[in-house]
């Protein structure tokens, strides 16, 4: 009997070898499919992880207050506007994104009062200080006895006030940019119409009407106010003022608005006593100076 391939087909030995070969090929194919399945699962998990991490990163980035990304107003390179008289603002270039503010030079503290005010236009205590002291401050300015620097802040920003501190601060920044010599007049006019704290404040149309009553009106101003053009800068300036040491001062920690500094020293007296403030100013300049500002009381403010 033949033991090889018979007339009727492969021998039993050949069939066993063919079966073993087929089984081997099936195992290899199964192994390849298993590897492909693992790669797909691992790749899918990796994609999901990357996506989750991207979302987490985006949330974290959006939760962190961003720095200044657009130019600030002209004439506020120190984050404040400087006056050498009641109607004369110092001209400076706009602060650019990523650029640090340039502190104002205070070169003659032995005979001049350098007055710096950090304010929020919805702050009732800022209103008290302004209405009590601005008349005599302007007298000192016009007499050449003082220099004034005002920093508007978005300090009282909250979900319940309709964004008025931001919109009012932006409005005076628009004035600083387009009509800087009218800044003090506008500031005073806005304090005269100050809305109550923790309210929605005044609409932009009313803010523009107040600006017009103070002598500031133009299409550029209207667009600047309505678009809150300098909101990004104002937020960045507020963060700088409230988290960093205040320039030209011994104030290491910001305590609130108004923060009033004269020749490097913070005023902590009555906000409604013009004589007390004038005495403080005199003490910072030096009583031996013949040009020292003298007390000129003005009517006190009422809330």
Backbone bond lengths (Angstrom), bond angles and torsions (degrees), N, CA, C in turn:
res aa  C-N    CA-C-N  psi(-1)  N-CA   C-N-CA  omega(-1)  CA-C   N-CA-C  phi
1 X - - - 1.470 - - 1.506 107.64 -
2 X 1.301 114.57 136.21 1.470 118.95 179.67 1.507 109.99 -71.67
3 X 1.377 115.07 140.40 1.469 120.08 178.28 1.519 112.82 -101.91
4 X 1.331 118.91 -11.22 1.469 122.29 -179.14 1.500 110.37 -86.51
5 X 1.329 114.68 -147.78 1.461 122.05 -178.90 1.509 108.07 -71.32
6 X 1.312 118.53 120.55 1.444 122.25 -178.50 1.503 112.11 -86.58
7 X 1.282 114.75 177.55 1.461 119.58 -178.57 1.509 111.20 -68.44
8 X 1.352 116.88 -23.67 1.471 119.68 -176.49 1.527 113.31 -94.21
9 X 1.371 122.09 5.85 1.475 123.75 177.51 1.511 112.09 133.31
10 X 1.381 116.22 -168.95 1.472 121.36 -176.12 1.517 111.06 -62.24
11 X 1.304 113.12 151.06 1.457 118.93 177.67 1.522 109.99 -73.32
12 X 1.313 116.68 170.22 1.464 121.31 177.98 1.523 111.58 -60.37
13 X 1.349 116.40 -39.50 1.471 120.68 179.15 1.516 110.50 -62.38
14 X 1.342 115.22 -44.06 1.478 118.38 179.99 1.523 111.21 -64.05
15 X 1.319 115.32 -36.95 1.468 117.94 -179.31 1.527 110.48 -68.34
16 X 1.333 117.92 -37.14 1.472 119.93 177.91 1.522 111.27 -64.40
17 X 1.355 115.26 -43.50 1.466 119.14 179.30 1.525 111.14 -64.90
18 X 1.338 115.42 -39.83 1.468 118.46 178.15 1.525 110.87 -64.44
19 X 1.332 116.69 -39.06 1.469 121.17 179.19 1.524 110.42 -65.04
20 X 1.375 114.06 -43.10 1.474 116.90 178.01 1.532 111.33 -61.83
21 X 1.346 116.42 -41.93 1.457 120.12 179.94 1.533 110.94 -63.87
22 X 1.346 113.90 -42.43 1.461 117.59 178.95 1.531 111.21 -62.54
23 X 1.332 115.63 -41.28 1.467 120.43 179.16 1.534 110.63 -63.21
24 X 1.354 114.92 -40.33 1.469 118.45 178.48 1.523 111.04 -61.96
25 X 1.338 115.34 -45.70 1.470 118.93 179.92 1.523 111.42 -63.02
26 X 1.341 116.63 -37.34 1.462 119.98 178.35 1.530 111.17 -65.37
27 X 1.371 114.60 -40.57 1.473 117.99 178.71 1.513 111.10 -63.65
28 X 1.337 117.10 -42.89 1.460 120.55 179.26 1.528 111.56 -62.85
29 X 1.353 114.84 -41.77 1.463 118.32 179.10 1.529 111.08 -64.51
30 X 1.349 115.46 -40.86 1.467 119.75 178.26 1.529 110.96 -63.47
31 X 1.337 115.35 -39.76 1.466 119.74 179.20 1.526 110.60 -64.32
32 X 1.353 115.86 -40.30 1.468 119.37 178.57 1.527 111.01 -63.37
33 X 1.345 115.31 -42.84 1.462 118.87 178.88 1.526 111.21 -63.12
34 X 1.341 115.72 -39.86 1.466 119.18 179.52 1.521 110.90 -63.97
35 X 1.367 116.52 -41.08 1.464 119.98 178.68 1.527 110.45 -63.83
36 X 1.363 115.08 -43.99 1.466 118.39 -179.91 1.532 110.88 -62.14
37 X 1.347 115.25 -38.74 1.464 119.59 179.27 1.521 110.76 -64.69
38 X 1.343 117.63 -42.41 1.469 120.66 178.97 1.519 110.76 -64.11
39 X 1.356 116.17 -42.55 1.467 119.72 179.42 1.532 110.86 -61.66
40 X 1.356 115.62 -40.49 1.460 118.94 -178.19 1.535 111.04 -65.91
41 X 1.385 113.66 -44.22 1.469 118.18 179.56 1.522 110.63 -62.63
42 X 1.351 115.83 -46.94 1.462 119.75 -179.22 1.527 111.27 -62.22
43 X 1.353 115.43 -40.92 1.462 119.25 179.15 1.507 111.84 -64.82
44 X 1.345 116.36 -40.10 1.467 120.29 179.68 1.520 110.64 -64.90
45 X 1.337 115.73 -43.39 1.464 119.88 178.31 1.521 110.72 -61.39
46 X 1.347 115.86 -41.88 1.465 119.80 179.91 1.523 111.15 -62.12
47 X 1.357 115.87 -41.75 1.470 119.95 179.06 1.522 110.53 -62.26
48 X 1.355 115.61 -43.06 1.461 119.79 179.50 1.521 110.86 -63.13
49 X 1.346 116.16 -43.39 1.472 120.37 179.55 1.519 110.83 -61.53
50 X 1.335 116.56 -45.25 1.468 120.68 179.02 1.522 110.48 -60.55
51 X 1.345 115.85 -42.49 1.462 119.80 -179.56 1.526 110.95 -63.85
52 X 1.336 116.21 -43.77 1.463 120.39 179.18 1.523 110.95 -62.37
53 X 1.340 115.47 -44.97 1.466 119.25 178.87 1.517 111.36 -61.56
54 X 1.330 116.48 -37.80 1.468 120.14 179.31 1.516 110.84 -64.23
55 X 1.347 116.00 -41.76 1.467 119.97 178.68 1.518 110.86 -65.42
56 X 1.332 116.60 -44.06 1.466 120.51 178.53 1.520 110.64 -60.19
57 X 1.332 116.76 -44.44 1.464 120.59 179.38 1.514 111.14 -61.64
58 X 1.344 115.97 -40.75 1.463 119.62 -179.91 1.520 111.03 -64.37
59 X 1.338 116.41 -41.49 1.463 120.23 178.81 1.516 110.61 -63.28
60 X 1.340 116.22 -43.54 1.461 119.93 -179.69 1.518 110.94 -63.69
61 X 1.325 116.83 -45.47 1.466 120.37 -179.56 1.522 110.90 -61.71
62 X 1.348 115.61 -42.17 1.464 118.89 -177.95 1.518 112.23 -71.53
63 X 1.331 117.49 -21.42 1.461 120.18 179.90 1.515 112.64 -84.17
64 X 1.324 117.52 -12.05 1.460 121.66 179.70 1.514 108.95 -93.65
65 X 1.365 119.66 128.09 1.450 120.71 177.41 1.524 110.81 -56.71
66 X 1.302 115.42 127.48 1.449 119.33 -175.84 1.525 111.15 -83.72
67 X 1.302 117.10 156.15 1.451 121.70 177.49 1.515 110.83 -76.96
68 X 1.304 114.72 178.98 1.462 120.29 -178.49 1.522 110.16 -66.35
69 X 1.331 117.00 125.56 1.459 121.32 -178.53 1.517 113.10 -115.63
70 X 1.330 117.66 -1.55 1.463 121.16 176.23 1.521 108.71 -139.59
71 X 1.323 116.31 161.43 1.463 120.92 -176.07 1.526 110.91 -64.56
72 X 1.319 115.48 145.08 1.451 120.48 175.40 1.519 111.08 -83.04
73 X 1.327 117.35 -176.40 1.460 120.04 178.32 1.526 111.55 -72.47
74 X 1.294 115.84 149.82 1.467 119.56 172.20 1.527 108.70 -64.97
75 X 1.332 114.50 156.17 1.460 122.63 175.92 1.532 113.10 71.72
76 X 1.352 116.14 19.13 1.465 120.90 177.23 1.525 109.88 -139.47
77 X 1.314 117.50 44.63 1.454 120.76 -176.09 1.527 112.18 -68.25
78 X 1.345 116.84 -18.61 1.471 120.96 176.18 1.522 111.58 -91.40
79 X 1.337 117.26 4.37 1.460 125.27 -168.60 1.515 111.42 78.53
80 X 1.332 116.93 1.25 1.460 121.87 176.18 1.509 109.98 -135.97
81 X 1.328 116.75 165.10 1.459 122.14 176.70 1.517 108.58 -106.16
82 X 1.330 117.21 135.84 1.462 123.12 -171.72 1.524 109.80 -109.74
83 X 1.347 116.15 136.79 1.463 122.43 178.59 1.520 110.74 -121.80
84 X 1.345 114.78 132.92 1.464 120.78 173.65 1.521 110.67 -101.48
85 X 1.342 117.53 -14.34 1.460 123.56 168.72 1.523 106.52 -147.31
86 X 1.311 116.65 173.21 1.464 119.18 -174.89 1.521 112.69 -67.16
87 X 1.322 117.15 -16.07 1.469 120.57 -178.79 1.523 112.31 -128.57
88 X 1.327 117.37 21.53 1.461 120.23 -178.19 1.523 110.15 -135.22
89 X 1.335 115.32 106.54 1.461 120.87 177.51 1.522 110.16 -93.73
90 X 1.320 115.70 146.72 1.461 121.83 177.44 1.523 108.83 -76.41
91 X 1.332 116.66 132.34 1.467 121.26 -179.93 1.527 110.70 -87.02
92 X 1.325 115.54 131.83 1.469 121.52 176.15 1.528 108.39 -142.04
93 X 1.326 118.01 159.21 1.469 120.12 176.02 1.521 110.97 -71.85
94 X 1.322 115.61 164.92 1.468 120.84 178.22 1.523 110.44 -72.49
95 X 1.316 116.05 146.65 1.458 121.57 175.20 1.522 108.47 -77.92
96 X 1.323 116.18 124.12 1.462 121.74 -176.15 1.533 111.25 -90.06
97 X 1.334 117.16 157.52 1.470 120.22 178.03 1.533 111.42 -55.20
98 X 1.309 116.28 133.59 1.453 120.88 179.87 1.518 113.94 83.14
99 X 1.323 116.84 -8.56 1.462 120.94 -179.11 1.527 109.97 -90.41
100 X 1.322 117.03 136.64 1.456 121.14 178.71 1.522 110.43 -81.12
101 X 1.337 117.50 143.38 1.469 119.92 176.60 1.529 111.10 -59.81
102 X 1.315 115.97 149.55 1.458 121.98 177.70 1.519 109.28 -101.35
103 X 1.331 119.01 111.80 1.464 120.07 -179.48 1.524 111.45 -58.76
104 X 1.317 115.62 143.73 1.461 121.73 -179.78 1.530 110.34 -71.22
105 X 1.307 115.82 136.37 1.467 120.59 178.11 1.526 109.91 -71.83
106 X 1.323 116.03 130.06 1.464 122.10 176.57 1.524 107.12 -123.01
107 X 1.311 115.39 90.68 1.467 120.54 -166.61 1.516 115.00 -97.75
108 X 1.335 119.67 -8.17 1.460 120.26 -171.94 1.522 111.58 -136.57
109 X 1.325 116.88 53.02 1.458 120.32 -176.31 1.522 113.29 -70.05
110 X 1.339 117.68 -9.99 1.463 119.97 179.11 1.523 112.04 -77.16
111 X 1.333 117.97 -19.86 1.459 120.10 -178.16 1.527 113.91 -135.15
112 X 1.336 117.39 1.16 1.463 120.59 -177.99 1.516 109.95 -135.48
113 X 1.334 115.10 144.83 1.459 120.93 177.04 1.527 109.18 -94.35
114 X 1.325 115.64 116.08 1.466 121.20 175.11 1.530 107.30 -96.73
115 X 1.320 115.55 105.00 1.463 121.91 -173.89 1.525 109.10 -103.36
116 X 1.329 116.19 123.68 1.464 121.83 179.36 1.523 108.87 -121.24
117 X 1.339 116.09 129.82 1.459 121.34 -177.25 1.526 109.77 -124.16
118 X 1.335 116.05 126.51 1.466 122.31 172.10 1.530 106.61 -103.39
119 X 1.331 116.53 119.08 1.457 120.65 -170.24 1.527 112.10 -131.00
120 X 1.339 114.37 158.48 1.459 122.81 167.48 1.526 105.45 -128.20
121 X 1.315 117.47 126.83 1.464 120.89 -171.04 1.527 113.72 -71.26
122 X 1.333 118.80 -6.23 1.456 120.68 172.70 1.524 111.93 -104.59
123 X 1.318 116.69 3.78 1.461 122.08 -179.73 1.531 109.47 -81.42
124 X 1.349 119.31 116.94 1.466 120.35 -177.93 1.524 113.13 -65.49
125 X 1.338 117.51 -28.75 1.465 119.90 178.49 1.528 110.87 -72.82
126 X 1.329 116.36 -32.43 1.463 119.90 173.86 1.523 109.88 -64.10
127 X 1.325 115.50 -40.66 1.464 120.17 177.70 1.528 110.17 -61.29
128 X 1.332 117.36 -44.25 1.467 120.84 178.96 1.520 111.07 -58.65
129 X 1.342 116.05 -47.23 1.462 118.96 -178.91 1.524 111.13 -63.88
130 X 1.338 116.58 -44.52 1.460 119.96 -177.47 1.515 110.97 -63.82
131 X 1.318 118.20 -46.65 1.456 120.97 -176.95 1.522 112.40 -70.59
132 X 1.318 117.24 -25.38 1.462 121.02 178.35 1.524 112.29 -82.04
133 X 1.332 117.58 -37.46 1.461 120.49 -166.74 1.519 116.86 -115.49
134 X 1.324 119.33 -14.51 1.456 119.05 -171.52 1.524 112.64 -66.53
135 X 1.326 118.51 -33.43 1.467 119.59 179.23 1.518 111.13 -60.56
136 X 1.347 117.31 -47.66 1.458 118.64 -179.55 1.528 111.61 -71.96
137 X 1.336 118.16 -31.84 1.463 119.57 175.82 1.529 110.20 -62.55
138 X 1.333 117.09 -43.11 1.466 120.34 178.65 1.530 110.98 -65.02
139 X 1.316 117.85 -34.08 1.472 120.95 175.56 1.524 110.28 -63.68
140 X 1.323 116.83 -42.70 1.465 119.94 177.38 1.524 111.31 -63.82
141 X 1.336 115.74 -40.48 1.465 119.53 178.17 1.529 110.68 -59.40
142 X 1.318 116.43 -49.72 1.464 120.82 -175.73 1.529 112.20 -68.74
143 X 1.333 116.37 -22.04 1.461 120.38 176.50 1.528 111.72 -87.91
144 X 1.325 117.86 -1.97 1.455 121.28 -179.57 1.509 113.86 77.17
145 X 1.334 117.12 16.76 1.460 121.08 -176.87 1.524 113.49 -95.10
146 X 1.310 116.50 -9.67 1.460 119.13 -174.83 1.524 110.90 -147.85
147 X 1.323 114.47 163.49 1.469 123.28 170.59 1.523 106.53 -132.48
148 X 1.317 116.38 135.56 1.468 121.39 -174.69 1.519 110.51 -116.34
149 X 1.327 115.75 137.51 1.463 121.67 175.92 1.527 108.68 -131.62
150 X 1.331 117.02 124.98 1.462 121.78 -178.09 1.524 109.97 -115.85
151 X 1.326 115.41 130.04 1.460 122.91 177.69 1.530 109.04 -112.67
152 X 1.326 119.94 104.27 1.469 120.36 173.64 1.528 110.09 -73.51
153 X 1.331 115.98 138.99 1.463 121.02 -178.77 1.528 110.63 -128.12
154 X 1.313 115.02 157.40 1.461 122.79 171.47 1.523 107.55 -101.15
155 X 1.333 116.54 53.11 1.459 121.97 -168.56 1.529 112.73 -76.61
156 X 1.329 116.98 -35.78 1.457 120.48 -175.42 1.528 112.48 -94.17
157 X 1.315 116.37 21.46 1.464 119.97 -179.63 1.523 110.08 -59.90
158 X 1.339 116.18 132.16 1.464 121.62 176.13 1.515 108.41 -159.29
159 X 1.309 116.03 166.21 1.465 120.54 -177.18 1.523 111.92 -67.47
160 X 1.343 117.41 -18.84 1.458 119.11 -173.67 1.512 116.15 -99.16
161 X 1.337 117.98 3.81 1.467 117.04 -175.83 1.520 113.59 -111.33
162 X 1.317 117.77 10.81 1.457 119.94 176.64 1.508 114.28 68.13
163 X 1.331 116.73 14.55 1.465 119.83 178.96 1.512 113.71 72.58
164 X 1.339 118.45 19.74 1.470 119.28 -176.26 1.529 112.94 -62.76
165 X 1.343 120.64 -43.36 1.468 118.60 177.68 1.523 112.63 -55.21
166 X 1.342 116.42 -38.33 1.461 120.23 178.27 1.521 110.64 -68.93
167 X 1.339 117.43 -45.93 1.458 120.35 -175.66 1.533 111.67 -69.84
168 X 1.334 116.91 -38.92 1.463 119.90 178.03 1.528 110.80 -69.96
169 X 1.352 116.48 -41.89 1.460 119.74 176.83 1.511 111.67 -62.86
170 X 1.339 116.21 -38.87 1.467 120.18 175.84 1.527 110.59 -63.88
171 X 1.337 117.06 -39.51 1.465 120.41 -177.75 1.531 111.83 -61.72
172 X 1.342 117.38 -45.69 1.469 118.47 179.22 1.526 110.75 -69.99
173 X 1.340 116.64 -27.24 1.466 119.68 175.28 1.529 110.29 -68.47
174 X 1.333 116.30 -36.89 1.472 120.09 174.30 1.521 110.37 -60.89
175 X 1.331 116.68 -41.86 1.468 120.76 178.39 1.525 109.82 -64.12
176 X 1.337 117.04 -42.20 1.464 120.21 177.89 1.519 110.66 -58.55
177 X 1.316 116.90 -36.89 1.461 121.81 -177.89 1.531 112.38 -74.27
178 X 1.329 117.44 -43.61 1.467 120.77 -171.29 1.532 114.51 -102.33
179 X 1.333 117.43 -29.48 1.476 119.83 -176.53 1.527 108.78 -146.49
180 X 1.333 118.07 62.55 1.471 122.13 -168.29 1.526 115.06 -60.00
181 X 1.328 117.98 -31.87 1.457 119.26 -177.98 1.528 112.41 -67.15
182 X 1.341 117.40 -15.05 1.470 120.97 179.50 1.538 111.75 -96.21
183 X 1.311 117.32 4.18 1.467 120.80 -174.27 1.525 111.95 -56.69
184 X 1.337 118.32 -48.61 1.462 120.72 -176.09 1.521 111.03 -64.21
185 X 1.330 117.11 -39.09 1.464 120.30 178.26 1.523 110.93 -63.38
186 X 1.327 116.59 -41.91 1.466 121.13 178.38 1.526 110.24 -66.77
187 X 1.315 117.38 -43.45 1.461 121.76 179.97 1.527 110.52 -57.26
188 X 1.340 115.41 -46.69 1.465 120.57 179.55 1.526 110.84 -63.41
189 X 1.330 116.76 -41.11 1.468 120.68 -179.27 1.523 111.57 -64.99
190 X 1.325 117.64 -38.80 1.462 120.83 178.54 1.527 111.03 -68.12
191 X 1.326 117.75 -38.25 1.465 119.71 176.33 1.526 110.88 -65.25
192 X 1.325 117.75 -35.45 1.464 120.90 179.59 1.523 111.57 -63.79
193 X 1.323 117.32 -27.37 1.470 122.82 -179.81 1.528 111.50 -110.86
194 X 1.314 117.68 25.43 1.461 121.29 -173.41 1.532 111.81 -62.59
195 X 1.345 117.81 128.02 1.464 120.21 174.92 1.524 110.23 -75.37
196 X 1.318 115.87 161.98 1.454 119.61 179.92 1.525 110.65 -65.54
197 X 1.318 114.69 149.38 1.466 120.79 178.00 1.533 109.71 -64.01
198 X 1.330 116.06 147.62 1.464 123.32 179.44 1.521 113.16 65.29
199 X 1.323 116.27 26.91 1.459 120.83 171.96 1.522 108.28 -118.54
200 X 1.336 115.79 173.32 1.459 119.92 -178.98 1.511 114.41 -69.10
201 X 1.328 117.23 -11.94 1.453 119.48 177.65 1.514 112.62 76.56
202 X 1.318 115.33 -162.64 1.460 122.39 -177.10 1.521 110.41 -96.39
203 X 1.330 118.04 144.50 1.468 120.04 175.31 1.525 110.38 -70.33
204 X 1.313 116.64 163.20 1.466 120.49 -179.36 1.520 112.43 -59.82
205 X 1.332 116.70 -33.46 1.466 119.39 179.73 1.526 110.99 -61.38
206 X 1.339 116.81 -38.90 1.468 120.55 178.21 1.525 110.81 -72.05
207 X 1.324 116.67 -39.76 1.468 119.83 176.36 1.526 110.00 -58.04
208 X 1.322 116.86 -44.91 1.471 120.36 179.37 1.520 110.85 -64.04
209 X 1.326 118.04 -36.45 1.461 121.21 177.51 1.524 111.00 -64.70
210 X 1.338 116.82 -39.18 1.468 120.85 177.68 1.516 110.45 -65.80
211 X 1.329 116.59 -42.23 1.467 120.30 177.40 1.527 110.22 -59.87
212 X 1.323 116.33 -42.66 1.469 120.31 -179.61 1.517 111.08 -63.47
213 X 1.342 117.09 -38.79 1.469 120.49 178.39 1.520 111.82 -64.48
214 X 1.349 116.23 -23.67 1.467 121.20 178.72 1.529 111.80 -93.85
215 X 1.329 116.28 5.34 1.467 119.74 174.65 1.510 115.24 96.10
216 X 1.353 117.67 14.56 1.461 120.68 -179.18 1.521 109.23 -119.76
217 X 1.323 116.00 114.82 1.462 119.94 -179.57 1.515 109.43 -158.90
218 X 1.334 116.28 124.33 1.466 121.54 176.78 1.514 108.06 -166.83
219 X 1.322 116.37 163.22 1.463 120.15 177.92 1.531 110.53 -64.39
220 X 1.332 116.84 -34.19 1.468 120.45 178.82 1.525 110.96 -65.62
221 X 1.334 116.66 -41.49 1.463 120.97 177.95 1.521 110.38 -64.12
222 X 1.323 116.57 -45.21 1.462 120.52 -179.71 1.525 111.30 -59.19
223 X 1.323 116.64 -46.87 1.460 120.71 179.76 1.525 110.82 -64.13
224 X 1.312 117.09 -40.63 1.465 122.23 -179.02 1.522 110.86 -63.62
225 X 1.332 116.56 -41.56 1.467 121.18 -179.76 1.527 110.39 -70.56
226 X 1.329 116.52 -48.02 1.461 120.41 -176.62 1.526 112.56 -65.38
227 X 1.328 116.83 -32.03 1.475 120.95 -179.21 1.524 112.65 -92.88
228 X 1.339 117.26 3.23 1.483 122.33 -173.45 1.536 109.87 39.55
229 X 1.313 114.24 56.38 1.466 121.45 -172.16 1.521 113.15 -55.24
230 X 1.336 117.23 -37.37 1.463 119.19 -173.00 1.532 112.36 -104.22
231 X 1.324 117.52 21.65 1.464 120.27 -179.51 1.526 111.81 -62.92
232 X 1.325 116.91 -38.98 1.466 120.87 -179.87 1.526 110.33 -62.77
233 X 1.321 116.03 -46.35 1.464 119.72 178.43 1.519 110.66 -64.82
234 X 1.342 117.77 -42.18 1.459 121.28 -177.72 1.523 111.20 -61.68
235 X 1.329 117.19 -42.06 1.463 120.25 177.33 1.527 111.41 -63.05
236 X 1.338 115.51 -41.97 1.467 119.77 179.60 1.524 110.75 -66.69
237 X 1.337 116.97 -41.11 1.465 121.01 179.44 1.528 110.61 -65.34
238 X 1.338 116.30 -37.97 1.462 120.39 177.89 1.525 110.66 -64.23
239 X 1.327 116.13 -42.79 1.462 120.10 178.49 1.531 110.60 -62.73
240 X 1.339 116.26 -41.99 1.474 118.78 179.49 1.528 110.60 -62.64
241 X 1.326 116.74 -43.80 1.460 119.98 -176.89 1.518 112.49 -67.42
242 X 1.323 116.55 -36.12 1.464 120.22 -173.42 1.520 114.46 -91.37
243 X 1.321 117.60 -7.13 1.469 119.97 -177.84 1.524 113.48 -123.50
244 X 1.325 117.63 -8.42 1.455 120.55 -177.67 1.530 110.26 -122.41
245 X 1.320 115.65 161.81 1.467 119.98 176.34 1.524 109.00 -62.50
246 X 1.324 115.95 133.92 1.459 120.04 -178.35 1.527 109.87 -73.77
247 X 1.334 117.71 131.21 1.477 120.66 -179.15 1.534 111.66 -61.95
248 X 1.313 115.37 154.54 1.471 121.94 176.45 1.532 112.31 54.10
249 X 1.329 116.37 38.36 1.462 118.25 -178.09 1.523 110.63 -156.10
250 X 1.326 113.28 166.53 1.463 120.12 173.55 1.521 110.85 -96.70
251 X 1.346 117.24 8.44 1.463 121.87 -177.81 1.526 109.73 -81.18
252 X 1.311 116.28 113.92 1.463 120.68 -177.97 1.518 112.04 -92.84
253 X 1.335 117.04 -28.71 1.464 121.53 -176.73 1.520 109.62 -129.76
254 X 1.311 115.85 128.57 1.461 121.07 179.47 1.526 109.07 -73.03
255 X 1.356 116.70 131.84 1.461 120.91 -175.00 1.519 113.93 -110.85
256 X 1.315 118.64 -6.45 1.453 120.28 -179.22 1.511 111.86 135.31
257 X 1.327 115.11 179.64 1.460 120.79 179.45 1.528 110.02 -109.10
258 X 1.353 117.41 143.33 1.463 123.98 -3.28 1.518 111.13 -80.95
259 X 1.314 116.36 145.54 1.451 121.65 167.04 1.520 106.28 -106.57
260 X 1.335 115.86 118.45 1.470 121.96 -175.55 1.515 108.44 -117.68
261 X 1.306 115.89 124.80 1.471 121.82 -177.28 1.524 108.78 -124.39
262 X 1.324 116.25 132.60 1.462 121.59 177.31 1.522 108.40 -126.04
263 X 1.314 115.71 118.51 1.469 121.40 -178.85 1.528 111.56 49.14
264 X 1.314 115.00 43.88 1.457 121.26 174.21 1.508 115.59 88.55
265 X 1.343 118.27 -10.78 1.460 121.50 -176.89 1.525 110.50 -106.76
266 X 1.331 116.73 138.32 1.451 120.88 -179.05 1.529 111.02 -82.93
267 X 1.327 115.18 131.93 1.469 120.71 175.21 1.515 108.95 -80.51
268 X 1.328 117.21 126.76 1.454 121.91 -178.73 1.524 112.23 -126.78
269 X 1.337 115.72 18.41 1.454 120.68 179.50 1.515 112.52 -87.87
270 X 1.315 115.66 -165.83 1.456 122.36 -178.33 1.523 110.84 -62.99
271 X 1.339 115.25 137.50 1.466 120.52 178.00 1.516 111.82 -84.15
272 X 1.321 117.04 -11.56 1.457 120.98 -176.42 1.532 112.30 -117.47
273 X 1.303 116.19 22.30 1.468 121.47 179.48 1.522 108.61 -126.28
274 X 1.324 116.01 99.81 1.462 120.39 -176.91 1.521 111.88 -64.86
275 X 1.329 116.91 -34.64 1.461 120.27 179.45 1.523 111.20 -65.97
276 X 1.328 117.04 -40.08 1.467 120.78 178.60 1.519 110.32 -62.93
277 X 1.334 116.89 -42.50 1.465 118.99 179.74 1.520 110.46 -67.51
278 X 1.324 117.90 -41.81 1.459 120.58 179.54 1.527 111.06 -62.10
279 X 1.329 116.49 -38.27 1.464 120.08 178.30 1.522 110.85 -65.55
280 X 1.325 116.07 -39.42 1.462 120.11 177.35 1.525 110.35 -63.26
281 X 1.326 116.85 -45.04 1.465 120.82 178.63 1.519 109.81 -58.76
282 X 1.325 116.70 -45.08 1.456 120.57 179.76 1.523 111.24 -59.93
283 X 1.330 116.94 -39.48 1.464 119.89 -178.33 1.520 112.02 -68.24
284 X 1.332 117.81 -29.23 1.463 119.91 -179.39 1.518 111.99 -78.64
285 X 1.329 116.72 -26.57 1.464 120.14 -179.68 1.515 110.47 -84.24
286 X 1.311 117.48 -39.53 1.458 120.55 179.93 1.523 110.47 117.84
287 X 1.328 116.92 121.97 1.464 121.47 -174.32 1.520 112.99 -67.45
288 X 1.348 117.93 -15.81 1.465 119.77 -179.19 1.513 112.55 -80.14
289 X 1.346 117.05 -12.22 1.462 120.28 -177.88 1.520 110.42 -77.64
290 X 1.326 117.18 130.26 1.468 121.33 -179.56 1.520 112.00 -72.00
291 X 1.342 117.07 -15.92 1.462 120.15 -178.61 1.514 112.65 -104.79
292 X 1.349 116.08 16.77 1.457 119.65 -178.70 1.519 110.80 -65.43
293 X 1.350 118.44 134.33 1.462 120.76 175.03 1.518 110.46 -57.70
294 X 1.306 117.48 139.34 1.453 122.32 178.44 1.513 109.63 -111.64
295 X 1.321 117.99 153.06 1.457 120.72 -177.05 1.519 112.92 -57.75
296 X 1.327 116.10 130.95 1.458 122.37 174.48 1.522 106.70 -133.25
297 X 1.315 117.52 86.66 1.465 119.48 -174.04 1.520 112.43 -61.39
298 X 1.324 115.49 145.03 1.452 122.23 174.26 1.507 108.29 -126.31
299 X 1.322 119.17 162.60 1.473 120.39 -177.95 1.531 111.12 -57.51
300 X 1.309 116.08 140.93 1.469 119.60 -179.74 1.510 110.10 -79.82
301 X 1.340 114.34 156.88 1.463 120.16 -178.34 1.517 109.92 -85.87
302 X 1.307 116.21 155.15 1.446 121.76 172.31 1.512 108.52 -119.92
303 X 1.305 117.33 143.05 1.470 121.88 -177.63 1.524 110.31 -82.10
